[in-house]
Amino acid sequence: MKIIKSVEEFKSLREAISPRTIGFVPTLGGLHEGHLSLIKESIKNNEMSVVSIFLNPTQFNNESDLATYPGSLSDDLKTLDSLDVDIVFTPSNEAIYPNGYNYKICEERTSSILEGEFRPGHYEGVLTVVMKLLNIVNPKNAYFGEKDFQQYILIKNMVEDFFLDINIIALKTIREKSGLAMSSRNNRLSDEARQRASLIYKSLLESPSDEHARATLEEQGFNVEYIKSWMGRRFGAVEIEKVRLIDNVSL
């Protein structure tokens, strides 16, 4: 496994290995089984697989959330090495934003609802950094999880609108045995709260209406930001023990 930190080094390597088919999985780090399912799919279907680990500051509208984001680079690298990932790209902030955060990609419709409504500027940061990473890696296939379904839709539409020859592929949400969607943030929960958080999935899936799902979760002590149905799915964002969790299910 090769670890690359420099944009220039990666682009030189990319030219040298062309035209091999590259699969790409961008991550913030703190790898869990959800990430690993994407990586394994990439390894299975591409000649070469690249994983990026970059805790992108521009997509965090809450500084404390950025500061407490769980993850260990050394642990992540050991995990990726055990999977036989070909290249891990671990750029610095300066490498990704050499001239600061002056140019941003903005989307005017889908990014204004759900997560976009409650996290102003979040999707500008996401779309901007993903565009940068896609331009650097230049993969044939890029993999994203359905847990962040709104993000997947935005990235897929962005790639189509900018005529990038990249397949944006979504894989199903990986869940803990309780039904709780896999997330790096789950590690910040107590055992009791982690078990209780399984109610998020259950309420989204089984409630007859968005209002009923909200009421059920509020009765159980969750701080509910939103429960909303969109595109044939029900989305929710809740907080427990000051940890913000999101999920969505197909209706």
C-alpha positions as CSV (number, residue, x, y, z in Angstrom):
1,M,0.0,0.0,0.0
2,K,1.3,3.4,-1.0
3,I,0.6,6.5,1.1
4,I,0.7,9.8,-0.7
5,K,0.3,13.2,0.9
6,S,1.2,15.5,-2.0
7,V,-1.2,16.5,-4.8
8,E,1.7,16.7,-7.3
9,E,3.0,13.2,-6.4
10,F,-0.5,11.8,-6.8
11,K,-1.0,13.4,-10.2
12,S,2.4,12.1,-11.4
13,L,1.5,8.6,-10.2
14,R,-1.9,8.9,-11.8
15,E,-0.3,9.6,-15.2
16,A,2.1,6.7,-14.8
17,I,-0.7,4.1,-14.1
18,S,-3.1,5.3,-16.8
19,P,-5.3,3.7,-18.3
20,R,-5.9,1.4,-15.4
21,T,-9.4,1.5,-13.9
22,I,-9.5,3.3,-10.6
23,G,-12.1,3.1,-7.9
24,F,-12.2,5.8,-5.3
25,V,-13.6,6.1,-1.8
26,P,-13.3,9.5,-0.2
27,T,-13.5,9.5,3.7
28,L,-13.0,11.8,6.6
29,G,-11.3,9.1,8.5
30,G,-12.6,7.2,11.6
31,L,-13.2,4.2,9.4
32,H,-16.0,1.7,10.2
33,E,-17.8,-1.1,8.5
34,G,-19.8,1.3,6.4
35,H,-16.6,2.7,4.9
36,L,-15.2,-0.8,4.5
37,S,-18.2,-2.0,2.5
38,L,-17.5,0.8,0.0
39,I,-13.8,0.0,-0.2
40,K,-14.4,-3.7,-0.7
41,E,-16.8,-3.0,-3.5
42,S,-14.1,-0.8,-5.1
43,I,-11.4,-3.4,-4.8
44,K,-13.8,-6.0,-6.3
45,N,-14.7,-4.0,-9.4
46,N,-11.6,-2.0,-10.2
47,E,-8.0,-2.7,-11.2
48,M,-6.8,-0.2,-8.6
49,S,-8.4,1.3,-5.5
50,V,-7.7,4.7,-3.9
51,V,-9.0,5.8,-0.5
52,S,-8.6,9.4,0.7
53,I,-8.5,10.3,4.4
54,F,-9.0,14.1,4.8
55,L,-10.9,15.7,7.6
56,N,-12.3,18.5,5.5
57,P,-12.8,21.6,7.7
58,T,-15.0,23.5,5.3
59,Q,-17.9,21.1,5.6
60,F,-18.2,21.6,9.4
61,N,-20.4,24.5,10.4
62,N,-19.8,23.6,14.1
63,E,-16.2,23.9,15.3
64,S,-16.7,21.6,18.3
65,D,-18.0,18.9,15.9
66,L,-14.8,19.2,13.9
67,A,-12.6,19.2,17.0
68,T,-14.3,16.1,18.5
69,Y,-14.6,14.1,15.2
70,P,-13.3,10.6,16.1
71,G,-10.6,8.9,14.2
72,S,-7.0,7.7,14.3
73,L,-4.9,7.9,11.2
74,S,-2.6,5.1,12.3
75,D,-5.5,2.8,13.0
76,D,-7.1,3.6,9.7
77,L,-3.9,3.0,7.8
78,K,-3.6,-0.5,9.4
79,T,-7.1,-1.3,8.4
80,L,-6.6,-0.2,4.8
81,D,-3.4,-2.1,4.6
82,S,-5.1,-5.3,5.7
83,L,-7.6,-4.9,2.9
84,D,-4.9,-4.5,0.3
85,V,-5.9,-1.0,-0.7
86,D,-3.4,0.2,-3.4
87,I,-3.1,3.9,-2.6
88,V,-4.1,6.1,0.4
89,F,-4.2,9.8,-0.2
90,T,-3.8,11.8,3.0
91,P,-3.4,15.5,2.0
92,S,-3.0,18.4,4.4
93,N,-5.4,21.4,4.5
94,E,-2.7,23.4,2.7
95,A,-2.5,20.8,-0.1
96,I,-6.3,20.9,-0.7
97,Y,-6.7,24.6,-0.1
98,P,-3.4,26.2,-1.2
99,N,-5.1,29.5,-1.8
100,G,-7.6,29.3,1.0
101,Y,-11.3,28.6,0.6
102,N,-11.9,31.2,-2.0
103,Y,-13.6,29.2,-4.7
104,K,-16.7,27.2,-3.7
105,I,-19.3,25.0,-5.5
106,C,-22.8,26.1,-4.6
107,E,-26.0,24.3,-5.4
108,E,-29.3,26.2,-5.2
109,R,-32.1,23.7,-4.6
110,T,-31.3,20.3,-3.1
111,S,-28.7,21.7,-0.8
112,S,-31.2,24.0,0.9
113,I,-33.3,21.3,2.5
114,L,-32.8,18.7,5.2
115,E,-29.1,18.8,6.2
116,G,-28.6,22.0,4.2
117,E,-31.3,23.8,6.2
118,F,-29.7,22.9,9.5
119,R,-26.1,23.0,8.6
120,P,-25.5,26.2,6.6
121,G,-22.5,26.0,4.3
122,H,-22.1,22.3,4.8
123,Y,-22.8,21.2,1.3
124,E,-20.6,24.0,-0.2
125,G,-17.8,22.4,1.7
126,V,-18.7,18.9,0.7
127,L,-19.2,19.6,-3.0
128,T,-16.0,21.7,-3.2
129,V,-13.8,19.2,-1.6
130,V,-15.3,16.3,-3.5
131,M,-14.8,18.1,-6.8
132,K,-11.1,18.8,-5.8
133,L,-10.6,15.1,-4.9
134,L,-12.2,13.8,-8.1
135,N,-10.0,16.1,-10.2
136,I,-6.9,14.9,-8.4
137,V,-7.7,11.1,-8.4
138,N,-9.6,11.1,-11.7
139,P,-11.3,7.7,-11.0
140,K,-13.7,5.8,-13.2
141,N,-15.9,4.8,-10.2
142,A,-16.4,6.6,-6.9
143,Y,-18.4,5.1,-4.0
144,F,-20.7,6.7,-1.4
145,G,-23.0,5.3,1.2
146,E,-26.8,5.8,1.3
147,K,-26.7,6.9,4.9
148,D,-25.8,10.3,3.4
149,F,-28.3,10.0,0.7
150,Q,-28.8,13.7,0.1
151,Q,-25.0,14.1,-0.2
152,Y,-25.0,11.2,-2.8
153,I,-27.7,12.9,-4.9
154,L,-25.9,16.2,-4.8
155,I,-22.5,14.7,-5.8
156,K,-24.1,12.6,-8.5
157,N,-25.9,15.6,-10.0
158,M,-22.7,17.7,-9.7
159,V,-20.7,15.2,-11.7
160,E,-23.4,15.0,-14.4
161,D,-23.7,18.8,-14.6
162,F,-20.0,19.3,-15.0
163,F,-19.7,16.5,-17.5
164,L,-17.2,14.5,-15.5
165,D,-16.7,10.9,-16.9
166,I,-17.1,9.3,-13.4
167,N,-19.7,6.8,-12.2
168,I,-21.0,7.8,-8.8
169,I,-22.2,4.6,-7.1
170,A,-24.2,4.4,-3.9
171,L,-24.2,1.3,-1.6
172,K,-26.8,0.5,1.1
173,T,-26.3,1.7,4.6
174,I,-24.4,-0.7,6.9
175,R,-26.1,-1.0,10.3
176,E,-25.2,-2.3,13.7
177,K,-27.1,-5.4,14.9
178,S,-29.5,-3.0,16.7
179,G,-30.4,-1.2,13.4
180,L,-28.3,1.9,14.2
181,A,-26.6,3.2,11.1
182,M,-22.9,2.8,11.2
183,S,-21.2,6.2,11.9
184,S,-17.9,7.3,13.3
185,R,-19.9,9.4,15.8
186,N,-21.4,6.3,17.3
187,N,-18.2,5.8,19.3
188,R,-18.9,9.0,21.2
189,L,-22.1,7.5,22.7
190,S,-22.4,5.7,26.0
191,D,-23.4,2.0,25.8
192,E,-26.9,2.9,27.0
193,A,-27.3,5.8,24.5
194,R,-25.9,3.7,21.6
195,Q,-28.5,1.0,22.3
196,R,-31.3,3.6,22.6
197,A,-30.2,5.2,19.3
198,S,-31.5,2.1,17.5
199,L,-35.0,3.7,17.9
200,I,-34.0,6.2,15.2
201,Y,-34.1,3.6,12.5
202,K,-37.1,1.8,13.9
203,S,-39.1,5.1,14.1
204,L,-38.2,6.2,10.6
205,L,-39.0,2.8,9.2
206,E,-42.2,2.0,11.1
207,S,-44.0,5.3,11.8
208,P,-47.1,6.0,9.7
209,S,-46.1,9.7,9.2
210,D,-43.2,12.1,9.7
211,E,-45.0,13.7,12.6
212,H,-45.5,10.3,14.3
213,A,-41.8,9.5,14.0
214,R,-40.9,12.9,15.5
215,A,-43.2,12.5,18.4
216,T,-42.0,8.9,19.1
217,L,-38.4,10.1,19.3
218,E,-39.1,13.2,21.3
219,E,-41.0,11.0,23.8
220,Q,-37.8,8.9,24.2
221,G,-35.7,12.0,25.0
222,F,-34.1,12.7,21.6
223,N,-33.7,16.3,20.5
224,V,-35.2,16.1,17.0
225,E,-33.9,18.5,14.3
226,Y,-36.0,17.2,11.5
227,I,-38.0,14.3,10.2
228,K,-38.9,14.7,6.6
229,S,-40.0,12.5,3.6
230,W,-38.3,13.3,0.3
231,M,-37.7,11.3,-2.9
232,G,-39.5,8.3,-1.6
233,R,-37.3,8.2,1.6
234,R,-37.8,9.4,5.2
235,F,-34.9,11.4,6.6
236,G,-34.1,12.2,10.2
237,A,-31.5,14.1,12.2
238,V,-31.5,13.8,16.0
239,E,-29.2,14.5,18.9
240,I,-28.5,12.3,21.9
241,E,-25.8,13.0,24.5
242,K,-24.8,16.0,22.4
243,V,-24.0,13.7,19.5
244,R,-25.8,14.4,16.2
245,L,-26.9,11.4,14.3
246,I,-28.6,11.2,10.8
247,D,-30.3,8.3,9.0
248,N,-32.8,7.7,6.2
249,V,-34.9,4.8,5.0
250,S,-36.6,3.9,1.8
251,L,-40.4,4.1,2.2
